[in-house]
Amino acid sequence: MQTFYSTGGKAPQADIATAVLQSLAPDGGLYLPEKDIRMDEDFIASFQKLDFPTLAAKLSARFWGEDFMPLEQWQLICEEAFNFPLPIVKVKNKAFVLELFHGPSAAFKDFGARYMARLMPLLRKDDHRPLEVLVATSGDTGGAVAMGFLGVPQVRVTILYPAGKVSDLQELQLTSLGQNIRTLRVDGSFDDCQALVKKAFLDPRLNDTLCLTSANSINIGRLLPQSFYYWWLMGQLTKVLNPEDLSQLTIIVPSGNFGHIFGGLLAQRMGLKIPQLVAATNANDTFPKFLATGVYAPKPSVATISNAMDVGKPSNFERLFHWLGASAEGVRETLAGFSFSDAETLQVQERVFNETAYVLEPHTAVGWLAAEQFQQEGKPTVVFGTAHPAKFLDVIPQALQPAVSMSPSLSALIGREKQFTSIPNNFSALQQVLLR
Ligand SMILES: *Cc1c(COP(=O)(O)O)cnc(C)c1O
């Protein structure tokens, strides 16, 4: 079985159940696998032939340890979790978008959430306390978690969100699901919601009764599923690009907390050759600044139109530095990074639409801006399309809006009833709901 160590260096090694259910190590560090995770040479030579769930199952068995679960069971889990299309769209000559937003919440976070939802219930063994996933959300993550865990037996999800601070569509996503999803509308800010959740994890009474866990973006269980499609993409592109083009391929990941691009580093560790990996950020440019100056200077986030990437202190840097070293020179060997303003983002959305009729939503557009630097050198590029344009309609230039088709999963929500419990911003109110 795989074991995990903490980047903090002071926590004991953890098994898979501890690493996933705990999320954050007791020393405040993040978990990484202890043992070798490289795939065998047979796999590396022939993975191009595999379909997505089979690839995901084989990578899972290797990562978590072959003795954790039989491959056939991984296959079933992966077929169930990844039951939506994953198109590679050619926008222009040798310039592609990998559309990762055709899952139920219309953003790439479905990959991590749907996988975790099926993994978590298997981790408890003799623990008879009900599994309670507790999440504070400012919008996007909550929707993916709620939809990922919807209807999963023996798990309940409680989502806290700040009243009046999420969009109408996001609120619908959080509150209209029912079943095992419970939503608490907190009279406070996102930070208040997060503080309440943190308090719950430390509360002895709650922990006696419930097996509390979180599914947040630092969880090691979310990173692996975000590496599967790097493999799948490289495999599919061998059928489309000639070997010379393939050897110059650049993958661009619109980045915030750097969990998504860490999936690419994970794929590389497991043996995948990715010629060039690029992180694209908005005005929250901590990473490109670090690459350029050698100084790592996290700072408060600034608000942009690509708001899921508004992160000034990316939580996965800890893992990144641990693997790549903390010197900019060392990191530059593996990753490049660029930052773009909202004005540039709006411009490129119009420009690409006028040229190709393809609509880039703001996060993907930031990625496209970085891709253009490589396209100018004649290199093929793939930008990760992280969200469906319908999800960010209000920040897409007006001229493009009529061309945005509704996402089927989002339109299914329209007109549904919102169900939530309003609570004041105080801990005993949360405690009462959880113990009811
Ligand atoms: C979460 C998110 C990102 C950023 O991903 P990280 O793993 O935080 O780097 C980019 N785009 C969208 C739409 C997202 O929801």
The ligand as an SDF file (V2000), in Angstrom:
LIG
                    3D

 15 15  0  0  0  0  0  0  0  0999 V2000
  -10.3780   26.1770   -9.7690 C   0  0  0  0  0  0  0  0  0  0  0  0
  -10.3550   26.8000  -11.1070 C   0  0  0  0  0  0  0  0  0  0  0  0
   -9.1480   27.2060  -11.7400 C   0  0  0  0  0  0  0  0  0  0  0  0
   -7.8010   27.1200  -11.0520 C   0  0  0  0  0  0  0  0  0  0  0  0
   -7.3810   25.8250  -10.7350 O   0  0  0  0  0  0  0  0  0  0  0  0
   -6.2590   25.6230   -9.6160 P   0  0  0  0  0  0  0  0  0  0  0  0
   -6.1430   24.1740   -9.3960 O   0  0  0  0  0  0  0  0  0  0  0  0
   -6.7470   26.3660   -8.3970 O   0  0  0  0  0  0  0  0  0  0  0  0
   -4.9960   26.2170  -10.1530 O   0  0  0  0  0  0  0  0  0  0  0  0
   -9.2140   27.7120  -13.0340 C   0  0  0  0  0  0  0  0  0  0  0  0
  -10.3900   27.8670  -13.6610 N   0  0  0  0  0  0  0  0  0  0  0  0
  -11.5670   27.5150  -13.0980 C   0  0  0  0  0  0  0  0  0  0  0  0
  -12.8290   27.7220  -13.8490 C   0  0  0  0  0  0  0  0  0  0  0  0
  -11.5950   26.9630  -11.8060 C   0  0  0  0  0  0  0  0  0  0  0  0
  -12.7760   26.6370  -11.2390 O   0  0  0  0  0  0  0  0  0  0  0  0
  1  2  1  0
  2  3  1  0
  2 14  2  0
  3  4  1  0
  3 10  2  0
  4  5  1  0
  5  6  1  0
  6  7  2  0
  6  8  1  0
  6  9  1  0
 10 11  1  0
 11 12  2  0
 12 13  1  0
 12 14  1  0
 14 15  1  0
M  END
$$$$
